[in-house]
C-alpha cells in the first residue's frame, strides 16, 4: 500500500485566487429521505448530465435520491463490466467512484440492484491485496443483495474469516493492535457510508491517538524489534493521527463533523492550527478558499520519506474526493471550484462527467490558459479510457466535451490554446479508427486536417480513404504528405507516403504509376538513411528502406536494412518493438522462417510486452506449420510468458497453444478489431495446414475497417502476391 506524507505547513500556506462563492451550506444531516427510493433510469447517454445534477447539490429530496440511486446503479454496472474484461484496477476505480458518490445515510439497497458482479469482483480484489476493512464493507453490501443460497453462504464464510483474522491481529502490542484496528475500521468507513462504520472509525482513530499519547517505550519488555514496531506505530499516530481523523470526515465532505470529532477526543492540540482554521472556515462559511486549501492538502499524495509513519494515501485520496465535491458545490461556476472534481471524476471511472462539470465553469469567454487546462484534462481522459479498452467511454467523454471544443474554436483563441481542438479531434479520430469505425473517424480526421494539416493527420485521412475505396482522395492526401515532408526536410516521412502511394496504385493495377511511386520511395528512403542520425531516427529510416526493398523483391537488401535497424534500436524498446514486428510481418508474408525466428529471439531477449510478443510468436508458429518443420522451442517459450491476465493477448496465446478452439477465440473477441484478428488467425492457420479456401477470409480482413492492424497489411500483401506487379530496381542503384 502506498502512503501519503502530509506536508501540512507548505500545503496549508497556499491561497487560491478569490472567486464568488455559492450558497451551499455543507452536508445535510443524514437520513433526510426515509423509506424506499425510486431509482431513476439512467442510461450511458444520460449519465454525465444526471451525475452533474447529483453532484451540484446534496439536497435531501426524493427526486435527488432517485437520481443518485440511478447514477450509482449505472456506475456499478460499468465497474462490473470492467472487472469482467480483466481490467481489475479500472474496475476497482469505477467501483470506488460509485461508492464515493454517496454520503453517510444515503446508500440504499435500491442502489445496489444489478451491482452483484461489481461487488463480488471488488470484494475479491480488495481481499487479494489484504484490505480487510474494504473487504468487510463490500462483502457486507454483497450479502445484503444476494438471495439465500450457496453464494450467500460463501460470503458469510468470507465475513467470518475476516473477523477471525482481525481478532488475531489484536494479539500484538497495544499500539500495533490499535493501529491495525484503526486502519481496518477506517478502510471500511471509506467504502461503507453508514453512521455505524463512521463512528467505529472515529472511535478507533481517537483511541489509537490517545494510546500513542500515553505510550511509554520503557513498558515494552518484548524484543528490540517489537519495541521498534510499537514505537513506530506510536509515532505514526502522533504524526498523522489528527489529519487522519479529519480525513475520515472529509471523505463525506463533513468539515463540521471533523471538528466535532477532534473536540470529542480532545485532540485539537495534535492538529496543526492551519488545518483547524480551514476546517472552521469550510464548516461555518462554506469558504471556497478553505475547501481549495483542504483539497491541495489531501489531494497531493506523494511517497513519504518514512511511509511507515505517514497517513495512508488511499485515505488521503478518499478525503480529496469528498472535499472536491464540497468545493464544487461552494463554487460551481469557476474553474477553481470545478477543476478538482473533474480530476477526481476522471480518476474514478466517470470521465465523461468531467467535461460536463467544466463547461459551465468556463463561462462564455474563458481564458486561453483555462481552456488549455480543460482540454489537457479531456485529452488525458480520452487516452485513459482508450488505454483500458473502454472505447465507448472515450466516445462519451468526447461528446460531453463538444461545448468546450466549440469555445476553443473561437477565432480570437486560435494559436493560444494547447492542446488545440484539432488535436483532440485527431486523437478521437484515431481512437475511432482503432475501434474499426471509419465512418465516425473520417469527419474527425478531416476536420483536424483542415485546421492543422499535419503529416500524421493527412496520413490517417489517406489510410481511411484508401480503405473506403476512394483511391483518388487517398492519393491526394498522400501527395500533400510527401510535399510537406519535402518542405520540412523529412525524407523518411516522404518515403513512407510514397510507399503508401505505390500500394494504392498496385491495388488498382496501375503499373506505371506504381513503378514511379516506388522508384521515388527508394530515392527518398536512401536519402533518409544517409541523413539520419543514430538511434530512433536511423532505426525508422532503415525500416522504411526495408519496406521499399521488400516491394522490389530485393530480399537480401531488406534483410541488411533490418539488421541495421536492430542495431540502431538496441537501447530503445519502442524502436526495437517496431523493428521486431516489421521483420516478423515481412517474414510471414515472404515465408522466411529464419528471419521470423531471429525476430522472435530478439523479442524474447528484450522482454517485449505481452501485446507485442504474442504476435511475433503467432507469426512464427504459422510459418513453422506452413513449412512443415519442427519448432525450435521459441514459440512455446514466448507463449508461456504471456500473462493469463493480459486480456486479448492471453486469449490469442491460449488459442495458439491449442487450449481453446477457433469457436472459443471468436467468442472471446469483444471488439470489431479483435473479431478481425480472430478471422485472420483462424484463416491463416488453415492456410498453413494446406487449405486453399482462405482467400475470402483474407480479402475480408484486407478490406476491414481495422486499418491500424498489421494483420490488414499482411492480408493485403498476401493477396497482392497472387498477381505481383513487375517491379525492378532502377539501374545504377547501389544498395547498402
N, C-alpha and C positions, 0 to 999 in steps of 0.2 A: 504493500500500500504506500503510495506516495504521500508525502506530508507537506504541510504548509507552514512556513516560517512567517510569523506575523511581525512585520516591521512597523510597529504602531506609531512611533514618533514621526517617521517620514510620511507614512500614508495619511495620517490624520492632519498633517500640516497642509495638505493640498486643499485648495479652494477652487470651486468652479465659478465660471462666469455667471453673473446674475441673469436670471430669466424670470418671467412672470410665473407665479405659482397657481395651481388649481385649487379646487375646493375640497379635494379628497381629505378625509379625516382619519385615515388609518383603518386597520382591520376592525370589522364589526364583531360583536360578541358572537361566538359560535352558536350554532343551533337555532338561527333565526327562522329557518323553514323546517317545520316538523312534518312527519308523515311521508308517504310515498312521493317520489319525484317522477314527473312525466318527462322522460328523456326526449329531447328534440332530435329528430333525424338529421344527421349532419353528414353530407357526402364529402368526398375528397374535394370537389369543386367548391363547396361551401365552407370548408374547414378554415381557411385563412380569415375570411370575414367574420365567421362566428367566433373563432378564438379571439380575435381582436375585440369583439364586444364583451366577451367574458373577462378579458384582461383589463379592460378600461375601467371597470368598477367592481367593488366587492359587495354591492348592494344585495342584501339577503331577500330576494323575491322569488316566488315560484317560477317566474319566467327565466330569470338568470340561472337558477339551479337546473332548470330543464336544459338550457343551452350548455351549461357546464357538464352535465351528465352526457349529453350528446358528443361534446368535444372529447371528453375523457374516453368514452367508448371508441370513438374513431381512432384516437391515438393509440389505445391498447391494441386495436386491430392491426395498426401499422407496425407496432412493436412485434406482435406475433408473426407478421409476415417477414420481418427482418430476421427474427430468430429462425424461422423455417427455411430461410435462404442461406443458412450457415453464416450469418453475419451477427455473431453474438454481441460484439461490442456495440454495434449500431442498434441492435435490438434492446440492449440494456439502457442505452442512452435514451431511446424513444420511450421505453417504459418509465424511466426516471422522470422524463418530461411530463408524462401523463399524470404521475402522482404529484409532481411539484405544482401542477395547476390547482391542486386542492389545498384548502386551509383546514385548520382544526374544526372538526364537526361537519365538514362538507361531504366527506366520502360516504356514498350510499351504495347499497347492493346493486341498484339500477345501473350505476356507472360501470360495474364490473361484468355486466352481462355481455357475453361474447369475448371476454378477455381471458378465458381459461388458458389458451395457448401461450399468451404472453406471460401470464402469472406463473404458469408451470415452468416455462423455459427460463424466466428470470430468477425464480427461486432456485432452480438447479444451478444457474450460473453463479449467483452470489454464494451459494453453498460451496461450489467448486473452489472459489477463491478464499473461503474461510470467513465470510462476513456473516457472523451469527445473527446480528441484530436485523439486518435486511432480510435474511432468510426467514426469521421469525415473522416479520411483517408480511412478506409475500406468501409464505405458506398459510398464514392465518387468513389472508384475503382469498387465497385459492380454496381453502377449506369452506369458506362461507358461501361459495357459489357452486361447489360440487355436489351432485346428488349422492346419496348413500351408495356405497359400492367399493370395489377394490381400490380405485384411485384415492378415494377419500380415506380409506384405511391406511394406504401408503403415506398420505400426507400426515395423518395422525402419528404414524411411526416416526416420520421425519421430525415432527414437532417434539415428540418425546425424547428423541435422540439429542436434539438441540438443547433441551432443558438439562439432560444429564451432563452434556459437555460443559454447559455453563456452570453447573454445580461443581464439576471437577476443577474448574479454574479457580474457584474460591478457596482451594486448599493452599494456595501460595501465600506470600506475606500479605500483610494488611494493605499496603499501598498497591501492590500488584493486583490483588483481588479487587480493590476499589476501582482501580483503573480499568480492569477488564470489564467489570460490570458497567462502569460509566460508558465505555465505548460501545458495548453491545446495546445498552438502552438508548444511547444517542443515535446509533445507526438505525435502530428500529423506528425511532421517532421521526427520522428524516423521511421514511417511506410511509409510515402509518400515521395519518393525520387525525389521531384521536386524542382526547384530553388525557386519557389514562396513560398512553405512551409518552405524551409530552411531560406529564407530571413525573413519571418514573425517570425520564431522562434528566429532568431538572433536579430531582432529589438525589439521584445518583451522582450528578456532577457536583452539587453542593457538598455532599458527603465526601467525595473524592478530594475536593479542595480543602475542606476542614481537616481531614486526616493528614494532609500534607502540612498544614499549618502547625499541627500538633506533633508532627513526625520528629523523632529523635533517633539518629542513626546508632547511638550507643545502645539502644534497646534491641537492635538486631543481633542476635547471638549465633546466627547461622554462618555459612561460609562467606568468604570475601566476595564471591560473585553474587551471592544472594543479597548481601548488604549493598552492593553496587546497583543491582536492579531495583531494589527498594528505594534507594536514594535518587536514582534517575527518574523513577515514577513520581516521587515527591516533587522533584524539581520541575518536572513536566507540568504537574498540576499547578504549581506556583506560577510558572511562567505563562502557561496558556490557558489555565482554568477559567479565568474571568472572561476572556474573549470567547472561549468555548461555550460557556453558559449563555452568553449573548447570542452567539451564532445559532444555538438551538431555537431561540425565539425568532431570530431574523429569518430563518428558513420559512417561517409563516408571515414574514413582514410585520412582526409584532414588537415594535420598539417599546411600547408600554409594558408588555409582558416581560421583556428583558430587564427593564428597570425594576419591576416588581420582584423578579426572581433574585436579582442582586440584593435588593433590600431585605427580602425574606431570609436570605442566607447571611446577611450582614457582611457582604463581600465587596461593597463599593470600594474598599481600600485596596483590593487586589486588581482593580481595573484602572488603566490609565485615565486621568481626568479628561483627556481629549475625547476618548471614546464615550464616556458618560455624557459629556456636554453635547455630543452629536446625537446620542440617543434621546436626550431630553428635547432637543430641537425637533427631531423627527417625530417624537411622540406627542409633543404639545402643539407644535406649529405646522407639522407636516412639511417641514422646510426642505425643498428640493436640494439645496446645497448640502444639507446634512445627509440626506439619502445618498447623494452622489459621493460624498466622502466615505460613507459606510460601504458603498459598492466598491470603491477603489481599494479599500482595506481588505475586504473579504474576497474580492474577485481577482486580486493579484497573487495568485498561487505560484509559489516558487519553491524549489527544493531548498531545504534548510541545511545550514552547516551542521546542525545537530538534530536530525529529524526525530530522534527518539524523545526529544524534549519539546517538540512543536505540536501545533494543532493539526489535526487530521485534515488533509487537503480536501477530501470529499465533503467534509462538513463545511469547510470554507466555501466550496462551490455551491452547496445547498443554500447557505446563507446568502450568497451573492444572487442567486436566482430570486429568492424572496425579496431581497432589497431592490432588485431591478424592477420587479413588479410594482412595488410601492413608489419608486422614483417615477416610473411611467405614469402611474395614477395621479401623482402630485403635479406632473408637468408633461402631459401627453403631447403637447404641440411644440416641443423643442427637441432638437437632436440630443441635447444633454439628457433629457428625460426618456427618450425612446431608444437611443443608441445601445445602452447596456442591455436592455431587454431583448433587442434584436439579436445581439450576440448570443445571449443565453438560448434563445429560440433555435438558432442555427445549430448550436452545440447539443441540443436535446431533441433532435429529430423533428423539428417543426419549422423547417427552413422557409417554407412559403409564407409563414406568418410574419417573418421579419420585414419584407418589403411593405406589407400591409400596415405594420406598425410605423415604419419610417416615412412613408409617403405623406401622411398628414402632418408629420413633424417638420418636414422640409418647407412647407408653405408653398406659395406661388412664385416666389423669387429667391430660391436658395443660392447660397454662395457656391463658387466652384469647389471650394475646399469641402463643404458639407456634401455636395454631390459626389465628389471623388471618394470620400469615405464610404458613403452609402453604396456606390457601385462596386467598390472593392469588397465590401462585405457580401453583396449579392453574388459577385463572381466567386468568392470563396464558397458560398452556399451551393451554387450550381456545381462546382467541381467536387465538393464534398459529397453531395448526393450521387453524382455520377460515379465517383470512385467506389462506392459501396453497391453499385448496381441498381440504384433507385432512380431510374431514368424518369419515371412518371413524376416523382417528387421534384426532380430538377425542372421538368417542364412546367409544373405548377408554380414553382418559385419564379421562373422567368415570366410567366403570365402575370403573377402578382406584382412583378417589378415594372410592368409596362408604363404605369403613370410616372415612375421615376425616370425611365428612359425618355419619355416624352419631355420632361423638364430639362433633361440633359441635352436634348436635341436643339434647344433654343440657340438661335444664331449667335447671340452675344456670348455664349459659353464655348463656342467652337474653339478647340485648341487649348482650352483651360482645364478640362476635366480629364482625369486619368484614374482608372481605365476609361476609355471612350465608350459611348453607346455602341459604336460599330464593333468594338472589341467584344462586348457582351453578346451582340447578335452573332458574331462569328463563332464564338465559343458555343453558344446554344445550337447553332447550325451544325457544328462539328459533332456535338452530342447527339443530335438527331440523326446525323449520318452514321454514327457508331451504333445507333439503335436500329439502323436499317430502314429509316423513314425519310426517303429523299424528297417526298412531296412536302414535308414540313421543313426540311433542311434548306431547300433551294431558295425560297424567298428570303430567309435569314442571311444566307451567304451572299446573295445578290445585293441585298441592302447594305451589307458590310462592305462589299467591293465598291459600291457607288460612293460611299463616304470615305473609305480608306482602301484604295486598290493595292493591297499588299500582295506579295508573292504567294503567301500561304493561302490567302482567301481566294485568289484567282485560280490557283491550282485546284483547290477544293471545288470551285464552281465548274471548272473544266471536267473534273472527275465525275461530278454529278450529271452534267450534260452528256458526257460520253455514255454513261450507264443508262441514261434515259433515251438514248438513240439519237441525240441531236449532235451529230459529228461536227456540223458547221459551227455551232456555238462553242463546242469544246475546243476546236482548233483556234477559234478567235481568242478565247481566253488564254490558251497556251502561247499564242503569238505575243500577247501582251506580257505574259510572264517572261518569255525569252527576251523581249525588248527591255523590260525593266531590269532584268538581270544583267544585261549588257551595260545598261546605264549605270547600275550600281557597281560594276566591276566584279560580278559574281558568276564566273564561268560554270561552277558546279550546278547552281540553280538553272542556268541556261541549258546545260546538258540534260538535266532531269526533264525540263519542259520539252526539249526536242525528242527525247526518248518516248515520252508520252504521246507526242505528235506522231512519231513513227508508228506506234501501236494503233492509234486511231486509223491512220491510213492503211496499215496492214490489215486490220479487221474489215476494212471496206474493200480490200483487194486492189488498192491504188498503188501499183508497184513503183511507178516513177516518183510519186510524191513521198512514198515510204523511203525509197532509196535516198532521196535528197535530205529528208529529215534525219535519217540515221547517219549519213556522212557528216552532216553538220553537228550532230550529237557527239560523234567521235572527235571532231576537231575541238569542240568545247571541253570535252572530258579530258583530252590530253593537255589542253591549256590549263584546266583546273588542277590537274596533277602537278604540273610544272610550277604553278604559282602558290600551291597550298603549303601552309606551314605544318609542322609536325603535330601529331595528336589528333584531336577530333576532326579538324579540317581535312587532314590528309586521309584519315580513315574513310570519311564520307566521299571524297573525290575518287578514291580507289574503288569503292563500291559502285559508284556511278560508271566508272570505266569498265568494271567487270560486267555490269548490266549491258552496256553498249556492245562489248565484245561477245557476250552471250548471243545477242541478236545476229551478229555477224557469223556466228558459229566458230569463233576463234577460241576454242576451249582452253588451250594452254595459256593464252594471254589472259583470259578471265581468271584462271587459277592463280597466276602470278600476281594479278591485281588483288585477289582475295588474300593471298599470303601477306602482301604488304599492308593490307587493311588490318589483318590480325596483329601485325607487329605494331602498327600505329595506335591500336586501341588497347594495348596491354594494360594500361593503368586507368582506363576509362570504361567502367562497367556498362554504361549506356551504349557506347560505341561498339564495345565487344559484343553485346547482345545483338545489336543491329547487324553486325558482320556475321555472327553465327547463323542467325535466321536467314540472312540473304544467301549465304553459302549453302545452307540446308535446303532452302527452296530451290535453288538452281540445281542442286544435286538430284532432288526428286524429279524435277522436270526433265533433266537430261539422262537420268538413270545412272548417275555417277556414285557408286557405292563408296569408293574410297574417300571422296570429298565429304559425303554425308557422315561417315564415321569420324573423320577428322573434326568436323564441326561439333559433333556431339561430345567428343573428348574435350574440346575447348570449353564447351558449356559446363561439363562436369567439373573440370579443373577450376573454372572461375566461380563455381557455385551460383549459377544463374537462378533467377527467381522461378518458382514453380510455373507461373503463367507463361514463361518463355521456354523453360527446359522441356516441358511436356511436348511441345511442337517439334523440336529438334529430334526428340526420341520417337515420336509418331512417324515422322517422315523417314527416318532411318528404318524403322520397323517395316514400313510399306515397301521400301526398296529391297530389304533383305527377303521379304516374302516374294516380291516380284522376281528377284534374281535367283531364288531357289537355293540360297546359301544359308548356312547356319549362322546364328547371331554370334558376335564376338563378346557378348555379355554386357555391352554398354547400354543397350536399350533397357534391359532388366534393371540394371543399376540405377539408371535415370528415373524410370517409372517408380521404383521403390522409394525414391527420395521425395516424391510428391506427397505433400501433407494431405491426409484424409479430410482435413477441414478447409482445404483451399478452394472449395466451391467447384466451378466448372472444370478447372484443370484436374481435380481429383476424379470427376466423372469420366473425363477422357482417359485418364490413366487406368482407371478400373476397367473400362471397355477394352483398352489396348492389351491389358493383361488377361483378358478373357473372363473377368469376373462378372461382367454384365453383357447382355445381348444387345444387338442393334436396336431392338424394340425398346429396351430399357434406356439406352442412350437417347433415343428420340424423346422418350417420356421425361427424361431429366432435363432436356433442353427447354429453358423457360422463355427465352427471348428469341426474336426473329434471327438475330445473329447466331445464337447457339444452335438454332434449328438448321441454319445454313451449314454450319460446321459439321453437324451430325450427318447431314445429307452428303457432304463432301467425303468424310472419312469412311462412311459405310460403303459408298460407291467406290472409293479408291481401294479399299480392302478387297472388294470383289474383283476389281480390275487387276490387282496384284496377284490374285489367285487364278487369273486367266480369263475372266469374264470379258466378253466383247459387247456387253449390253449396258454399258455405263455412260455412253455419250450423252444421253438425255439428261441424266442427273448432273453431269459436269457442265452441260450447257445451262442448266437452271442455276447452278452455283455461279457460273461466269456472268450471268445476266442478273443476278440477285442485287438487291439494294444495299447489301452489306459490303459496300465498296472499300472499306478500310481493312477488310480481311485479306491476309496474304493468300488464303485459300482461293479467293476470287482471282488473283493474279495467276496462281498456279493453274487453275482451271482454264483460264484464257490461253495461257501459253501451251498447255497440252492440246487444246483444240486447234490452235494455230499450227502446231507441228504436223497435223494431219494434211495440211496443204501449205507447206512453207513457201515463203517468197524467196526468190534467188538473190540473197544479199551477199555481196562480195566486198572485202576490204578494198578501199581505194588504193590505186597503185602508188608506190613510193612511201607508204606509211610504215614507219618502224615502231613496232610495239615494245614497250618497256618490259 
